[in-house]
Amino acid sequence: MSATQKYDLVVIGSGPGGQKAAIAAAKLGKSVAVVERGLMLGGVCVNTGTIPSKTLREAVVYLTGMSQRELYGASYRVKDKITPADLLARTQHVIGKETDVVRSQLMRNRIELYVGHARFVDAHTIDVDEPNRAERVTISGRHIVIATGTKPARPVGVEFDENRVLDSDGILDLKTIPGSMVVVGAGVIGIEYASMFAALGTKVTVVEKRANMLEFCDPEIIEALKFHLRDLAVTFRFGEEVTAVDVGSAGTITTLASGKQIPAETVMYSAGRQGQTEHLDLPKAGLEADNRGRILVDDNYRTKVDHIYAVGDVIGFPALAATSMDQGRLAAYHAFGEPCKGMTELQPIGIYSIPEVSYVGATEIDLTREAVPYEVGVSRYRELARGQIAGDSYGMLKLLVSTDDLRILGVHIFGTNATEMVHIGQAVMGCHGSVEYFVDAVFNFPTFSEAYKVAALDVMNKLRALSKFRS
Ligand SMILES: Cc1cc2nc3c(=O)[nH]c(=O)nc-3n(C[C@H](O)[C@H](O)[C@H](O)COP(=O)(O)OP(=O)(O)OC[C@H]3O[C@@H](n4cnc5c(N)ncnc54)[C@H](O)[C@@H]3O)c2cc1C
């Protein structure tokens, strides 16, 4: 066995959390190693999660011609018979480019990359196991960041065959576009894939045991999304539980507790995710995971062992690439005593359904529950010149504004560019701006951003009516 190489920081996992922890430490002049299993550089984010799903969505929207149908008619298509190969060509291209960007960033910052499976030997020492390498490699870190992410949870009793019964990893290897599909679980990933397949013409049934979906979002916007998905022939079965999935030679039958049976060519499970901690030998480092494989951390992302941190999906909510990156950076800063502000409270949520949903700040439900008086301003894309030009007549933006001091309390957007547009509201909220900023600001014309001004004027008109009727 070769001598143990020593580092200031060893990071396990090269997803967004691990990458940013490694780069932040390297920028502080520390020696850093990242351990990643073969073929997964960039993590779930680059290889099986965020990047492939968002690229697939882009390919679906482009090739189906969906976003242009208001202008060119319901039969408009860029390509008539879309195959998985059409979709995956774009996905593979982007994954290749993104992996290269990650590799180059690690190299530029002189971060050592070890390929193999990491497991703890003790609280500072890690064994890197790569079956194709004759020699065992052991490295040690003054500090360690665990950023091993998650994998799809597979319910007991369901036989995943990577052909008819799949999860969000398997969906990327589909050989044909199914004519029908059951999506089990109406969380973000389930709804994103349901809308992609619905856009491709697949008859989708979404089964969800809760009474509704995406309940953390604005209910009016989720109603609009459900209306659109139903228009694409999606059937929702809320308050229903799957009891069995039977696979035959022609397809599957999904049986629900209510007795209903749903025939479909393919079933996609999107039933939560499980932390990838089971092969880390955590007890050797004095750590343990909970029953969902998650590691408990404090506000500085430190585990109960002082020099070991955990970031990203492996620590649970909110389990987003966006937040994982910042957690990684903050963990590295804390480990090396670099002063920093903690994680900002104002975090946007983006759902890449078709159409998109995005929001930042409070919902009407939050404000009503907390008895915070507010007024709502709405702008509809069909009344914006850019909405007409782009062929988006359904999009909308809602501003929630405090009637006490006119501060923006929440921004909720549905439609084209929602996930980009939300950052305008986020910036104003982050600077404690009021709705008057949007009333006074001049926006480029014609743009979707103009929706902020229209919604702000709507709020001010409602408030004016309030004071008029009061007098
Ligand atoms: C289908 C899907 C769509 C998504 N869409 C979005 C989105 O639109 N926006 C968004 O913000 N987030 C999205 N996410 C979530 C996002 O992908 C994750 O939040 C993010 O990837 C988590 O980053 P991470 O740093 O925790 O590590 P991950 O990206 O999960 O990567 C962890 C890495 O650790 C490696 N690893 C694990 N164990 C070991 C070990 N013992 N030794 C060595 N290496 C190990 C794994 O191989 C993996 O590469 C999506 C996720 C999925 C599944």
The ligand as a Gaussian input file, in Angstrom:
#p B3LYP/6-31G(d) Opt

LIG

0 1
 C      -34.456000      14.502000     -12.012000
 C      -33.888000      15.581000     -11.138000
 C      -34.070000      16.911000     -11.487000
 C      -33.547000      17.933000     -10.702000
 N      -33.747000      19.229000     -11.069000
 C      -33.223000      20.237000     -10.333000
 C      -33.379000      21.596000     -10.725000
 O      -34.003000      21.886000     -11.744000
 N      -32.811000      22.562000      -9.970000
 C      -32.100000      22.279000      -8.832000
 O      -31.595000      23.212000      -8.181000
 N      -31.943000      21.003000      -8.425000
 C      -32.486000      19.983000      -9.148000
 N      -32.323000      18.677000      -8.752000
 C      -31.588000      18.410000      -7.508000
 C      -30.072000      18.467000      -7.719000
 O      -29.682000      17.599000      -8.740000
 C      -29.391000      18.127000      -6.427000
 O      -29.875000      18.999000      -5.421000
 C      -27.888000      18.251000      -6.486000
 O      -27.346000      17.457000      -7.503000
 C      -27.282000      17.838000      -5.144000
 O      -25.929000      18.069000      -5.165000
 P      -24.942000      17.344000      -4.166000
 O      -23.716000      18.188000      -4.086000
 O      -25.629000      16.979000      -2.916000
 O      -24.451000      16.012000      -4.895000
 P      -24.988000      15.106000      -6.075000
 O      -25.189000      15.920000      -7.300000
 O      -26.118000      14.283000      -5.589000
 O      -23.723000      14.197000      -6.312000
 C      -23.203000      13.374000      -5.303000
 C      -21.996000      12.655000      -5.869000
 O      -21.362000      11.934000      -4.838000
 C      -20.837000      10.727000      -5.386000
 N      -20.665000       9.745000      -4.314000
 C      -21.632000       9.218000      -3.512000
 N      -21.081000       8.346000      -2.633000
 C      -19.749000       8.332000      -2.905000
 C      -18.655000       7.631000      -2.354000
 N      -18.812000       6.813000      -1.307000
 N      -17.426000       7.838000      -2.885000
 C      -17.243000       8.690000      -3.920000
 N      -18.244000       9.392000      -4.481000
 C      -19.480000       9.218000      -3.973000
 C      -21.906000      10.289000      -6.379000
 O      -21.337000       9.434000      -7.348000
 C      -22.340000      11.637000      -6.950000
 O      -21.616000      11.924000      -8.109000
 C      -32.825000      17.621000      -9.521000
 C      -32.622000      16.291000      -9.165000
 C      -33.149000      15.277000      -9.955000
 C      -32.922000      13.842000      -9.558000

